[in-house]
């Protein structure tokens, strides 16, 4: 497979860019592919919004005044905007490609320009530094390469703050919890349990923070012309 590359992004394009982050039920397993994203969050020109991609939770989207779209329609809307689409790692790009909307020069994988700085950035966060020090050899090397929470951890070096409720590794579980104790099979958001509503709110807060982190990192490492 050819090495992924970015088309350079200008200051003007960066200011008008769409920062995109998906949230889903978890990662692929040996017996099943990546589950489709449930939520798509975007930050564009200082405004954050999220779109629901799984109709099973549609009442939650209505309650929060958010749109529900099927994934292909959502992807097409981003491509049709003509704006640069910034994401963290190639996962989002693969989602576009899988559904027939390759982002090509519109897309920008932020992990590519940030990767050379991973070691220093990862160790800059106290939490990340303690995790890093507890590992050895190959595990340590893997720790500075994973996408898992790393975008936000990197951005903390440049002033980003986040609460202790930031859900590193918990999003899939929170979505499944909301499905079991809230949205499915109960249709009304008002019928959700308090804990299901709380977890849903945390998912959105987590997503917003990821988008904010991407914007901050692009300003420091991604703008090339």
N, C-alpha and C positions, 0 to 999 in steps of 0.2 A: 504494500500500500504506500502511495506517495506521502511524503511528509506534509502535514498541513501547514499552510502559510496564510498570513493575513495580507490583504491589500492595505497599504498605509492609510491612516486616518488623520484628517486635518483637525485643527482647532475648531473650525466652524462645524465640521461634521460631528465632532465630539460633543459640542454644545447642544446639537439638535438630535443626538443619538437616542435610540431606544435601548435601555438597559433591561435585559430580559432574564428572568429566572423561573424555572418550572419547579413545582413541588408535586411529588407523587407518592405512591404507596411503598416504595422501596426499590431496591436494585434487582437486576436479573439474577436468576438462579441457574443451576446447571440444567434444570428441566423446563424453565420458562424464560421468555425474553423480558426485557424491561417493560414493566407495566406502563401504560400511557400516563402522561401527566394529568393531575386532577385540577391544579391551579396554575395559572401563569400570571406572574407579577411583572409589571413594567414601570420603570421610572423614566420620565421624559420631560426635559425642561422643568425640573424641580417638582413635577407632579407625579405622584405614585398612584397606581390603580391596579386592581387584580381582576382577572377574568376567570370564571369557573368553566372548566372544560369537561366536567363529568355531570350530566343532568341529574344524577341521583341526589346531588346536593343543591339542586336549583333553588329550593326555598331559602337556603342560607344566603345565596347570592342576592335574591330578591330582598331579603331582610336588610342587607347591607348596601342595597342600591347598586349592585354590581351586575355586569352582563354575564349571560351564559351563552357560550358558543361551542360548537363542535371544533375539535382541534384543527382540521384542515381549513375551516373558515377563519379561525383566529390567525393561523400562520399566513394565510393569503393577505389578511388585512395588514400585517406587519410588512410583508414584501411590497404591497401596493403603496405603502406610505412613502417609499423611496428613501427613507432615512437609514443610516447605518444601524445595524442591530448588534449590540455588544452582549456577549454571554461569557460565562466562566466554564471553560473546557469545551470539548467537542461534542458533548452530549446533546446540547440544544441544536447544534448544527446538524447532527445525525437525525434528529426528530424532523427538522425541515426537509432533509433529503428523503427520508422514508415516506413522507406524505406528498412528495412531488413538487416541493418548493425550495430547491437548493438556493441558499442565500448568496452564494458566489461572492462577488466583491462587496455586497452589502453587509455580509457578516464579518464579525471581528471576535476571534477567540482570545479573550483577555489573558488567559493563562499562558499563552505563547510569550508575550513580552515580559510577563511577571516572573516566569519560571527561573530565569537566571538569578533572581534575587531571593528565591525561596528560602534558602538556608538562613540568611540574615533576618529576613522578615519573620520566619517561623519562630526563631529563637528570641525575637524581640518581645513577644507576648509572654508574660509570666506563666500563664497556663500552658501555652504551647511549649515554652522552654522546659518546664518541668516534665512534660510528656516526652519531649525529645531526649532529655538527659536520662530518662528511665529506660531508654531503648539502646540497643547495641547493633552494630553491623548492618546487615541487610534490612532489619526492621527499622533502624534509624533512617536509612536511606529512603525506605518506602514512606516513612512518616512525613518527610518533607516534600513528597511528590503527590500525595493524595489531594483530591479536591475537597475532601470532607471537612467543611468548616474553615478551610485554609484561606479562602477569599476574605472573610471577615477578620481572621487573625492577622493576615498581612496588612489589612487596612488600619488596624489599631495603631500601627507605627506612625501613621499619618493623621492621627487624631480621632479616628472612629471609636465610638464607645458603644457597648451593647450590654443588655441586662443579663442577669444570671439565668433568665428563662429562655435565652437563645437556644434553639432546639437542635444542636449538633447531633445527628444520628437518631433523632427522635421523630422526625416528621412523618415517616411512613407509619410508625406506631400511632401517632396522634390522629392521622387521617383514618386509619382502620378503627381506632377507638370511636371517632365521631360517627363512622358508618354503623358501628355496632350499637352505640348508646345514643345516637342522635338521628342523623339523616336517613338511615336505612333501617327499618322500613317506614319510620315516621315521616310523613310528608311535611308537617309544619315545623318550622324552626322554633316556634314557641314551645313545641312539645319535646325539644331536645333537653337532655339533662344539663344541669349547671356545669358539670365537669366537661361534657362534650362541647358546650359553647366556649368554655375557657380554653380548651385545647385548640379549637378552631381559631380563636383570636390570636393565640400564640403562633399558629402556623402563618397567619398573615403578617404578624410582627416580624417573624423570622425572615419571611420572604422580602419584606420591605428593607430589612437590614442588609440582606445579600445584595439587593439592587443598589443601595447607597454605597456599600463597600466597593462594588464594581466601578461606580462612577469616580470614587476617590482614587482608586488604583489606576484607572485610565488616565486621569490627570497627571499622575506621577510617572507612569511607565509606558503608556500606550501611544500618546500623540506624537507622530513622527514627521509631519509636514504641515 
